[in-house]
Amino acid sequence: MTILTEAELRNRIRQPRKGETLTVPPGTRFSPAAADFIKHWQILVVYADAVAAEPSPEPEPPPATTARPAWDKPGTFPVRLEGELPRCVSCGMPVKPKPEHLTQVDAGHFAPKNTPRIRFRGKLDTLHAVCMLVAARAAAVNLPQLAEYLHTLAAYCREILSAEYNNREVAPIALAGLDEAALRQATHDPKTALGIEHIVPGPDDHEILHWLNFLRCLAREAEIAALDAVAPVPGYTLLHPSLAQAVNRLSSAVYYLELLFKAGKLTWKMPL
């Protein structure tokens, strides 16, 4: 038997409205504070076995595909030291041992740590770390589906880093069963895709929405760094232009998660 507390109710109902419906598993009971919350907001409690199997009138997310991209996999350390000694991009000489002011930009070269390429890599490292942080927070508040989607975005950060290191085209993003084109369409027209207008997080929104919005802001900063990194620099290899677009699409994917959360389309796990 599950006893639902007021705090757990507020996690599930982020913006309560009088008369709305709350669906719970059979046998669920409520703490006194939770019962008061339900009474105050005149919430209609419906037990899962009593819910009629009727299609939802609300708009659903765009059609999904179950195929998992090749890049959506656990991370590995990206740099392998093998072959000829890497050379300094400034003087052209082999580098051994590595001085403190240089870092390896690819298999064959070291460069100063303040070059645009390394600044971009640092922004992407931060973006990856915060993806994992928000995923951990989502799991902690019983949002395993959101945590899984954030792990996918962290994997896409690693795909962008791999493409930057190897100077190749970035693979297209995919999230929640949507390809790049569907994600872009959904974030440009959320009313059609999810039944809600564009959103701006406010003081009454759940903590998770603010974490997602912070992650989106970091993605936008990384995109600016990517544009600097792919710009022509004398003496440096021209990077593939898909890097900047990939980070732009990553930002859109984070916004799509914000929209899914706000629209109530993410699965909550009932606490034991």
C-alpha atoms as a printed R data frame, in Angstrom:
    type eleno elety resid chain resno       x      y       z
1   ATOM     1    CA   MET     A     1   0.000  0.000   0.000
2   ATOM     2    CA   THR     A     2   1.336  3.431  -0.979
3   ATOM     3    CA   ILE     A     3   0.918  6.494   1.251
4   ATOM     4    CA   LEU     A     4   1.256  9.686  -0.767
5   ATOM     5    CA   THR     A     5   2.591 12.748   1.082
6   ATOM     6    CA   GLU     A     6   1.883 16.410   0.373
7   ATOM     7    CA   ALA     A     7   5.456 16.923  -0.886
8   ATOM     8    CA   GLU     A     8   5.058 14.053  -3.358
9   ATOM     9    CA   LEU     A     9   1.735 15.491  -4.510
10  ATOM    10    CA   ARG     A    10   3.317 18.880  -5.122
11  ATOM    11    CA   ASN     A    11   6.077 17.206  -7.142
12  ATOM    12    CA   ARG     A    12   3.427 15.615  -9.349
13  ATOM    13    CA   ILE     A    13   1.081 18.611  -9.525
14  ATOM    14    CA   ARG     A    14   3.437 21.485 -10.123
15  ATOM    15    CA   GLN     A    15   0.751 24.109 -10.757
16  ATOM    16    CA   PRO     A    16  -2.458 22.939  -9.075
17  ATOM    17    CA   ARG     A    17  -5.807 23.993 -10.523
18  ATOM    18    CA   LYS     A    18  -9.136 23.541  -8.824
19  ATOM    19    CA   GLY     A    19 -11.103 20.563 -10.066
20  ATOM    20    CA   GLU     A    20  -8.244 18.818 -11.877
21  ATOM    21    CA   THR     A    21  -7.913 15.026 -11.884
22  ATOM    22    CA   LEU     A    22  -5.226 13.001 -10.142
23  ATOM    23    CA   THR     A    23  -4.726  9.366 -11.170
24  ATOM    24    CA   VAL     A    24  -3.112  7.051  -8.593
25  ATOM    25    CA   PRO     A    25  -2.542  3.289  -8.296
26  ATOM    26    CA   PRO     A    26  -5.241  1.176  -6.628
27  ATOM    27    CA   GLY     A    27  -5.021  1.180  -2.831
28  ATOM    28    CA   THR     A    28  -3.167  4.506  -2.586
29  ATOM    29    CA   ARG     A    29  -3.747  6.392   0.666
30  ATOM    30    CA   PHE     A    30  -2.899  9.976   1.530
31  ATOM    31    CA   SER     A    31  -1.172 11.604   4.480
32  ATOM    32    CA   PRO     A    32  -3.279 14.141   6.444
33  ATOM    33    CA   ALA     A    33  -1.436 17.051   4.797
34  ATOM    34    CA   ALA     A    34  -1.928 15.505   1.353
35  ATOM    35    CA   ALA     A    35  -5.634 15.038   2.061
36  ATOM    36    CA   ASP     A    36  -5.903 18.720   3.026
37  ATOM    37    CA   PHE     A    37  -4.116 19.653  -0.215
38  ATOM    38    CA   ILE     A    38  -6.615 17.588  -2.236
39  ATOM    39    CA   LYS     A    39  -9.555 19.111  -0.383
40  ATOM    40    CA   HIS     A    40  -8.292 22.676  -0.790
41  ATOM    41    CA   TRP     A    41  -7.812 22.326  -4.543
42  ATOM    42    CA   GLN     A    42 -10.949 20.177  -4.986
43  ATOM    43    CA   ILE     A    43  -8.876 17.556  -6.806
44  ATOM    44    CA   LEU     A    44 -10.722 14.544  -8.196
45  ATOM    45    CA   VAL     A    45  -8.801 11.385  -7.239
46  ATOM    46    CA   VAL     A    46  -9.190  8.563  -9.761
47  ATOM    47    CA   TYR     A    47  -7.746  5.093  -9.130
48  ATOM    48    CA   ALA     A    48  -5.948  3.518 -12.076
49  ATOM    49    CA   ASP     A    49  -8.221  0.484 -12.376
50  ATOM    50    CA   ALA     A    50 -11.242  2.779 -12.686
51  ATOM    51    CA   VAL     A    51  -9.858  4.837 -15.555
52  ATOM    52    CA   ALA     A    52 -11.711  4.218 -18.792
53  ATOM    53    CA   ALA     A    53  -9.537  3.177 -21.688
54  ATOM    54    CA   GLU     A    54 -10.342  6.133 -23.879
55  ATOM    55    CA   PRO     A    55  -7.953  8.084 -26.098
56  ATOM    56    CA   SER     A    56  -6.674 11.310 -24.563
57  ATOM    57    CA   PRO     A    57  -8.103 14.452 -26.172
58  ATOM    58    CA   GLU     A    58  -4.838 16.300 -25.540
59  ATOM    59    CA   PRO     A    59  -2.292 16.686 -28.341
60  ATOM    60    CA   GLU     A    60   0.383 14.008 -28.304
61  ATOM    61    CA   PRO     A    61   4.103 14.343 -29.111
62  ATOM    62    CA   PRO     A    62   5.080 13.820 -32.766
63  ATOM    63    CA   PRO     A    63   5.371 10.189 -33.960
64  ATOM    64    CA   ALA     A    64   8.358  8.436 -32.414
65  ATOM    65    CA   THR     A    65  10.902  5.999 -33.732
66  ATOM    66    CA   THR     A    66  12.517  3.446 -31.437
67  ATOM    67    CA   ALA     A    67  15.871  3.311 -33.248
68  ATOM    68    CA   ARG     A    68  18.776  4.350 -30.974
69  ATOM    69    CA   PRO     A    69  21.553  6.349 -32.704
70  ATOM    70    CA   ALA     A    70  25.038  4.839 -32.767
71  ATOM    71    CA   TRP     A    71  26.399  7.703 -30.649
72  ATOM    72    CA   ASP     A    72  23.920  7.072 -27.805
73  ATOM    73    CA   LYS     A    73  26.265  4.905 -25.723
74  ATOM    74    CA   PRO     A    74  28.391  5.138 -22.543
75  ATOM    75    CA   GLY     A    75  31.351  7.517 -22.634
76  ATOM    76    CA   THR     A    76  35.024  6.564 -22.998
77  ATOM    77    CA   PHE     A    77  38.166  8.629 -22.647
78  ATOM    78    CA   PRO     A    78  38.587 10.298 -26.075
79  ATOM    79    CA   VAL     A    79  42.370 10.758 -26.410
80  ATOM    80    CA   ARG     A    80  44.659  7.881 -27.459
81  ATOM    81    CA   LEU     A    81  48.394  8.519 -27.498
82  ATOM    82    CA   GLU     A    82  49.767  6.426 -30.351
83  ATOM    83    CA   GLY     A    83  51.733  6.943 -33.577
84  ATOM    84    CA   GLU     A    84  54.030  9.912 -34.159
85  ATOM    85    CA   LEU     A    85  54.512 12.573 -31.517
86  ATOM    86    CA   PRO     A    86  51.931 15.379 -31.756
87  ATOM    87    CA   ARG     A    87  53.341 18.721 -32.939
88  ATOM    88    CA   CYS     A    88  52.789 22.252 -31.710
89  ATOM    89    CA   VAL     A    89  50.477 24.174 -34.055
90  ATOM    90    CA   SER     A    90  52.468 27.366 -33.418
91  ATOM    91    CA   CYS     A    91  56.056 26.211 -34.078
92  ATOM    92    CA   GLY     A    92  55.537 22.859 -35.827
93  ATOM    93    CA   MET     A    93  57.934 21.017 -33.523
94  ATOM    94    CA   PRO     A    94  57.201 17.633 -31.848
95  ATOM    95    CA   VAL     A    95  55.988 18.013 -28.261
96  ATOM    96    CA   LYS     A    96  57.379 15.775 -25.492
97  ATOM    97    CA   PRO     A    97  56.795 16.170 -22.633
98  ATOM    98    CA   LYS     A    98  53.696 18.352 -22.842
99  ATOM    99    CA   PRO     A    99  54.219 21.832 -21.332
100 ATOM   100    CA   GLU     A   100  51.572 23.267 -19.005
101 ATOM   101    CA   HIS     A   101  50.388 25.952 -21.442
102 ATOM   102    CA   LEU     A   102  49.546 23.471 -24.236
103 ATOM   103    CA   THR     A   103  46.816 20.839 -24.615
104 ATOM   104    CA   GLN     A   104  46.197 18.170 -27.238
105 ATOM   105    CA   VAL     A   105  43.617 19.247 -29.801
106 ATOM   106    CA   ASP     A   106  43.758 16.090 -31.953
107 ATOM   107    CA   ALA     A   107  45.920 13.045 -32.573
108 ATOM   108    CA   GLY     A   108  48.649 15.083 -34.236
109 ATOM   109    CA   HIS     A   109  48.697 18.505 -32.600
110 ATOM   110    CA   PHE     A   110  49.039 20.474 -29.387
111 ATOM   111    CA   ALA     A   111  47.817 24.061 -29.093
112 ATOM   112    CA   PRO     A   112  47.666 26.835 -26.459
113 ATOM   113    CA   LYS     A   113  44.852 26.333 -23.945
114 ATOM   114    CA   ASN     A   114  43.231 29.682 -24.743
115 ATOM   115    CA   THR     A   115  42.572 29.007 -28.443
116 ATOM   116    CA   PRO     A   116  38.923 29.204 -29.600
117 ATOM   117    CA   ARG     A   117  38.857 25.454 -30.194
118 ATOM   118    CA   ILE     A   118  39.836 24.683 -26.585
119 ATOM   119    CA   ARG     A   119  37.424 27.323 -25.230
120 ATOM   120    CA   PHE     A   120  34.629 25.570 -27.134
121 ATOM   121    CA   ARG     A   121  35.724 22.203 -25.777
122 ATOM   122    CA   GLY     A   122  35.564 23.596 -22.246
123 ATOM   123    CA   LYS     A   123  32.009 24.891 -22.795
124 ATOM   124    CA   LEU     A   124  30.985 21.491 -24.111
125 ATOM   125    CA   ASP     A   125  32.595 19.743 -21.129
126 ATOM   126    CA   THR     A   126  30.517 21.938 -18.831
127 ATOM   127    CA   LEU     A   127  27.370 21.234 -20.836
128 ATOM   128    CA   HIS     A   128  28.011 17.491 -20.584
129 ATOM   129    CA   ALA     A   129  28.590 17.697 -16.833
130 ATOM   130    CA   VAL     A   130  25.366 19.628 -16.237
131 ATOM   131    CA   CYS     A   131  23.403 17.164 -18.403
132 ATOM   132    CA   MET     A   132  24.533 14.427 -16.037
133 ATOM   133    CA   LEU     A   133  23.830 16.595 -12.980
134 ATOM   134    CA   VAL     A   134  20.265 17.403 -14.059
135 ATOM   135    CA   ALA     A   135  19.723 13.728 -14.944
136 ATOM   136    CA   ALA     A   136  20.715 12.778 -11.405
137 ATOM   137    CA   ARG     A   137  18.348 15.394  -9.991
138 ATOM   138    CA   ALA     A   138  15.518 14.170 -12.241
139 ATOM   139    CA   ALA     A   139  16.023 10.618 -11.009
140 ATOM   140    CA   ALA     A   140  16.003 11.864  -7.410
141 ATOM   141    CA   VAL     A   141  12.538 13.434  -7.845
142 ATOM   142    CA   ASN     A   142  11.101 10.313  -9.503
143 ATOM   143    CA   LEU     A   143  11.430 11.342 -13.152
144 ATOM   144    CA   PRO     A   144  13.305  8.367 -14.661
145 ATOM   145    CA   GLN     A   145  12.119  9.068 -18.216
146 ATOM   146    CA   LEU     A   146  13.539 12.586 -18.099
147 ATOM   147    CA   ALA     A   147  16.782 11.239 -16.622
148 ATOM   148    CA   GLU     A   148  17.074  8.811 -19.547
149 ATOM   149    CA   TYR     A   149  16.525 11.609 -22.077
150 ATOM   150    CA   LEU     A   150  19.211 13.704 -20.374
151 ATOM   151    CA   HIS     A   151  21.625 10.791 -20.540
152 ATOM   152    CA   THR     A   152  20.960 10.749 -24.295
153 ATOM   153    CA   LEU     A   153  21.806 14.458 -24.506
154 ATOM   154    CA   ALA     A   154  24.996 13.828 -22.524
155 ATOM   155    CA   ALA     A   155  25.875 11.147 -25.080
156 ATOM   156    CA   TYR     A   156  25.271 13.693 -27.842
157 ATOM   157    CA   CYS     A   157  27.693 16.078 -26.127
158 ATOM   158    CA   ARG     A   158  30.268 13.280 -26.360
159 ATOM   159    CA   GLU     A   159  29.411 12.804 -30.045
160 ATOM   160    CA   ILE     A   160  30.072 16.514 -30.675
161 ATOM   161    CA   LEU     A   161  33.371 16.303 -28.753
162 ATOM   162    CA   SER     A   162  34.400 13.263 -30.797
163 ATOM   163    CA   ALA     A   163  33.534 15.057 -34.035
164 ATOM   164    CA   GLU     A   164  35.527 18.125 -32.922
165 ATOM   165    CA   TYR     A   165  38.570 16.057 -31.908
166 ATOM   166    CA   ASN     A   166  38.549 14.068 -35.162
167 ATOM   167    CA   ASN     A   167  37.431 17.057 -37.278
168 ATOM   168    CA   ARG     A   168  34.497 15.261 -38.877
169 ATOM   169    CA   GLU     A   169  30.816 15.937 -39.426
170 ATOM   170    CA   VAL     A   170  28.591 15.583 -36.346
171 ATOM   171    CA   ALA     A   171  25.883 12.929 -36.554
172 ATOM   172    CA   PRO     A   172  22.314 14.288 -36.463
173 ATOM   173    CA   ILE     A   173  20.635 14.506 -33.070
174 ATOM   174    CA   ALA     A   174  17.665 12.363 -32.035
175 ATOM   175    CA   LEU     A   175  15.719 12.451 -28.763
176 ATOM   176    CA   ALA     A   176  12.544 10.936 -27.339
177 ATOM   177    CA   GLY     A   177  11.969  9.102 -30.608
178 ATOM   178    CA   LEU     A   178  12.166 12.291 -32.697
179 ATOM   179    CA   ASP     A   179  14.720 13.027 -35.376
180 ATOM   180    CA   GLU     A   180  16.348 16.411 -35.893
181 ATOM   181    CA   ALA     A   181  13.615 17.770 -38.179
182 ATOM   182    CA   ALA     A   182  10.785 16.690 -35.841
183 ATOM   183    CA   LEU     A   183  12.519 18.215 -32.813
184 ATOM   184    CA   ARG     A   184  12.995 21.497 -34.648
185 ATOM   185    CA   GLN     A   185   9.355 21.564 -35.734
186 ATOM   186    CA   ALA     A   186   8.079 20.770 -32.225
187 ATOM   187    CA   THR     A   187  10.149 23.528 -30.608
188 ATOM   188    CA   HIS     A   188   9.067 26.071 -33.205
189 ATOM   189    CA   ASP     A   189   5.385 25.164 -32.931
190 ATOM   190    CA   PRO     A   190   4.754 23.638 -29.465
191 ATOM   191    CA   LYS     A   191   1.048 24.413 -29.670
192 ATOM   192    CA   THR     A   192   0.599 21.928 -32.497
193 ATOM   193    CA   ALA     A   193   3.074 19.369 -31.156
194 ATOM   194    CA   LEU     A   194   2.211 19.391 -27.452
195 ATOM   195    CA   GLY     A   195  -0.813 21.621 -26.964
196 ATOM   196    CA   ILE     A   196   0.993 24.440 -25.116
197 ATOM   197    CA   GLU     A   197   2.426 27.810 -26.064
198 ATOM   198    CA   HIS     A   198   6.103 28.763 -25.784
199 ATOM   199    CA   ILE     A   199   7.154 28.908 -22.144
200 ATOM   200    CA   VAL     A   200   9.196 31.138 -19.841
201 ATOM   201    CA   PRO     A   201   9.901 29.488 -16.454
202 ATOM   202    CA   GLY     A   202   8.451 31.427 -13.531
203 ATOM   203    CA   PRO     A   203   8.686 31.472  -9.722
204 ATOM   204    CA   ASP     A   204   5.896 28.910  -9.309
205 ATOM   205    CA   ASP     A   205   7.490 26.332 -11.612
206 ATOM   206    CA   HIS     A   206   9.105 23.113 -10.384
207 ATOM   207    CA   GLU     A   207  12.842 23.081  -9.667
208 ATOM   208    CA   ILE     A   208  13.412 20.668 -12.558
209 ATOM   209    CA   LEU     A   209  12.113 23.153 -15.116
210 ATOM   210    CA   HIS     A   210  14.630 25.723 -13.873
211 ATOM   211    CA   TRP     A   211  17.456 23.171 -14.115
212 ATOM   212    CA   LEU     A   212  16.450 22.412 -17.695
213 ATOM   213    CA   ASN     A   213  16.318 26.097 -18.541
214 ATOM   214    CA   PHE     A   214  19.809 26.569 -17.078
215 ATOM   215    CA   LEU     A   215  21.025 23.692 -19.240
216 ATOM   216    CA   ARG     A   216  19.488 25.347 -22.310
217 ATOM   217    CA   CYS     A   217  21.341 28.577 -21.492
218 ATOM   218    CA   LEU     A   218  24.639 26.679 -21.271
219 ATOM   219    CA   ALA     A   219  23.916 25.147 -24.673
220 ATOM   220    CA   ARG     A   220  23.453 28.608 -26.161
221 ATOM   221    CA   GLU     A   221  26.792 29.718 -24.693
222 ATOM   222    CA   ALA     A   222  28.434 26.620 -26.175
223 ATOM   223    CA   GLU     A   223  26.954 27.461 -29.583
224 ATOM   224    CA   ILE     A   224  28.605 30.894 -29.531
225 ATOM   225    CA   ALA     A   225  31.924 29.243 -28.606
226 ATOM   226    CA   ALA     A   226  31.427 26.789 -31.480
227 ATOM   227    CA   LEU     A   227  30.963 29.631 -33.950
228 ATOM   228    CA   ASP     A   228  34.274 31.106 -32.776
229 ATOM   229    CA   ALA     A   229  35.969 27.702 -33.046
230 ATOM   230    CA   VAL     A   230  34.885 27.014 -36.649
231 ATOM   231    CA   ALA     A   231  35.901 30.490 -37.865
232 ATOM   232    CA   PRO     A   232  39.091 30.475 -40.010
233 ATOM   233    CA   VAL     A   233  42.268 30.984 -37.936
234 ATOM   234    CA   PRO     A   234  45.708 31.323 -39.624
235 ATOM   235    CA   GLY     A   235  47.855 28.265 -38.940
236 ATOM   236    CA   TYR     A   236  44.961 26.127 -37.672
237 ATOM   237    CA   THR     A   237  42.960 23.407 -39.412
238 ATOM   238    CA   LEU     A   238  39.496 24.597 -40.405
239 ATOM   239    CA   LEU     A   239  36.919 22.726 -38.320
240 ATOM   240    CA   HIS     A   240  33.773 21.164 -39.745
241 ATOM   241    CA   PRO     A   241  30.919 23.719 -39.785
242 ATOM   242    CA   SER     A   242  28.401 21.123 -38.508
243 ATOM   243    CA   LEU     A   243  29.771 21.646 -34.973
244 ATOM   244    CA   ALA     A   244  27.903 24.915 -34.467
245 ATOM   245    CA   GLN     A   245  24.656 23.574 -35.925
246 ATOM   246    CA   ALA     A   246  24.872 20.466 -33.734
247 ATOM   247    CA   VAL     A   247  25.053 22.568 -30.565
248 ATOM   248    CA   ASN     A   248  22.138 24.679 -31.816
249 ATOM   249    CA   ARG     A   249  20.049 21.527 -32.244
250 ATOM   250    CA   LEU     A   250  21.148 20.352 -28.798
251 ATOM   251    CA   SER     A   251  19.784 23.595 -27.355
252 ATOM   252    CA   SER     A   252  16.489 22.929 -29.137
253 ATOM   253    CA   ALA     A   253  16.392 19.409 -27.694
254 ATOM   254    CA   VAL     A   254  16.757 20.765 -24.158
255 ATOM   255    CA   TYR     A   255  13.918 23.191 -24.816
256 ATOM   256    CA   TYR     A   256  11.818 20.267 -26.042
257 ATOM   257    CA   LEU     A   257  12.372 18.581 -22.672
258 ATOM   258    CA   GLU     A   258  11.195 21.792 -20.986
259 ATOM   259    CA   LEU     A   259   8.046 21.703 -23.104
260 ATOM   260    CA   LEU     A   260   7.432 18.019 -22.366
261 ATOM   261    CA   PHE     A   261   7.780 18.677 -18.642
262 ATOM   262    CA   LYS     A   262   5.496 21.713 -18.691
263 ATOM   263    CA   ALA     A   263   2.897 19.843 -20.753
264 ATOM   264    CA   GLY     A   264   2.881 16.953 -18.276
265 ATOM   265    CA   LYS     A   265   4.086 14.452 -20.889
266 ATOM   266    CA   LEU     A   266   6.905 12.937 -18.835
267 ATOM   267    CA   THR     A   267   6.408  9.788 -16.775
268 ATOM   268    CA   TRP     A   268   6.592 10.138 -12.992
269 ATOM   269    CA   LYS     A   269   7.621  7.126 -10.894
270 ATOM   270    CA   MET     A   270   5.446  6.576  -7.861
271 ATOM   271    CA   PRO     A   271   7.595  6.306  -4.691
272 ATOM   272    CA   LEU     A   272   7.419  2.993  -2.862
